[in-house]
Amino acid sequence: MKTVLMTITIFHKKAGGGPKFVHNIIGANPLNYHYTILSCNQFFKNQSLMISGNNSIIYLDKVFARFKKFIISPTSFLHLLSSKINIVHINEYPNFIGDIALFYGIIMRYPIILTPHGTLIEKKTKSVTRDAFRHVHDLLLKPLYTRFIDLWISTSKYEKKSIQNFLNNSKNARILPITLGVEKTGSSSDADRIIFIKKYGLEGKFIVSYIGRLNERKGIDFLLQAISSTKNEIKNLILLIVGPDDGYLGEINRKISILKIEDYVKILGFLEHKSGVNAAYGCSNVLAFPSNFENFGLVFVEAAINKVPIITSAKFTDIFDKNDVFFFHYGDVNKMIEHIKFIWQFPEVAKEKALKYYNKIMKMESWLQIKAKYERIYTKLISQSNFKCN
């Protein structure tokens, strides 16, 4: 059985779209390939990770702590060299873990795949700062990425355009569009919802939920403003914030204090168990996701599986059109407030919209089907026999 060297910055399925992708790919049966994961664990050092079968993980060690950079240790390097790798699959760009995998693939002459997971688009958004170190990195290593990547995989139409721009519209570039999968059994049970509501004191509440990483560009500050403006009008209103901190929790707490809405916000942070996350979706009256950018948007799939109405300003994603959700333009707090009030006043209409979106999502491919696509690609690239992107 052949082995894929797969990279991801943080190997934890609740850390973002890229890590969820890696977890779902290696976890979906059948296992026609083994996977060796190259990652770092700076946020989740104490979390146990389930690696099934002959899959394995190689962690990098932190160096230059001030700059949050990582390097492979001698022990990990020997582990990597002793692994029988057949193909390299890099997830996200740019990062130093990907650089290690890229150099390794070039030296060993393995086929190399790169799935950016929106990172090329993210670099263009105004809320993302690029330091001098990163800028130098891009200037020095972009030629290697453009020359030695055998196949780029886009997970949205806009990402395909961003890859083409990154590669200066090279006619030799091979870009294959593959969407992400749907976990169609991810809805919450009645029992889990009841336990969740009692545990967090949510009985009788109108629950507006934000579920995702706590990050500046997710627009959580606009959501806090919306809650402040509607707390006196919507009876029993509560904002539920669920997800790991991405360096923005302190600012969120500061704004909650300024707006004096401490009694209207519950921050649960990272929920380890999947049943808890599903229950958070399942007990929500609405999912509010005021992000300025989502390349794919697994959170929308998860909300749809639980038939939760969605308010969002996320752009670029192909996962919905504006008729599937309650859409507003990023930063338009008044329109977001209007949507929250509408869902509160007309819950049946909102649920009908959510049900239609659920039916649409259920027609998407499962993770098992997506994994089968990737493994066919791995096989074709390894054999180098008449591989065509279409």
HELIX and SHEET records of a PDB file:
HELIX    1   1 GLY A   17  GLY A   27  1                                  11    
HELIX    2   2 ALA A   65  PHE A   67  5                                   3    
HELIX    3   3 PRO A   74  SER A   82  1                                   9    
HELIX    4   4 PHE A   96  MET A  108  1                                  13    
HELIX    5   5 THR A  119  GLU A  122  1                                   4    
HELIX    6   6 ALA A  132  PHE A  148  1                                  17    
HELIX    7   7 LYS A  157  PHE A  166  1                                  10    
HELIX    8   8 ASP A  190  LYS A  199  1                                  10    
HELIX    9   9 GLU A  216  LYS A  218  5                                   3    
HELIX   10  10 ILE A  220  THR A  230  1                                  11    
HELIX   11  11 LEU A  249  LEU A  259  1                                  11    
HELIX   12  12 GLU A  262  TYR A  264  5                                   3    
HELIX   13  13 LYS A  274  GLY A  282  1                                   9    
HELIX   14  14 LEU A  298  ILE A  305  1                                   8    
HELIX   15  15 VAL A  333  GLN A  345  1                                  13    
HELIX   16  16 PRO A  347  ILE A  361  1                                  15    
HELIX   17  17 TRP A  367  SER A  383  1                                  17    
SHEET    1   A 7 SER A  56  TYR A  59  0                                        
SHEET    2   A 7 TYR A  33  CYS A  40  1                                        
SHEET    3   A 7 LYS A   2  ILE A  10  1                                        
SHEET    4   A 7 ILE A  87  ASN A  91  1                                        
SHEET    5   A 7 ILE A 112  THR A 115  1                                        
SHEET    6   A 7 LEU A 151  SER A 154  1                                        
SHEET    7   A 7 ILE A 175  PRO A 177  1                                        
SHEET    1   B 2 ASP A  61  VAL A  63  0                                        
SHEET    2   B 2 LYS A  69  ILE A  71 -1                                        
SHEET    1   C 6 VAL A 265  GLY A 269  0                                        
SHEET    2   C 6 LEU A 237  VAL A 242  1                                        
SHEET    3   C 6 PHE A 206  ILE A 211  1                                        
SHEET    4   C 6 VAL A 286  PHE A 289  1                                        
SHEET    5   C 6 ILE A 310  THR A 312  1                                        
SHEET    6   C 6 PHE A 326  PHE A 327  1                                        
END                                                                             
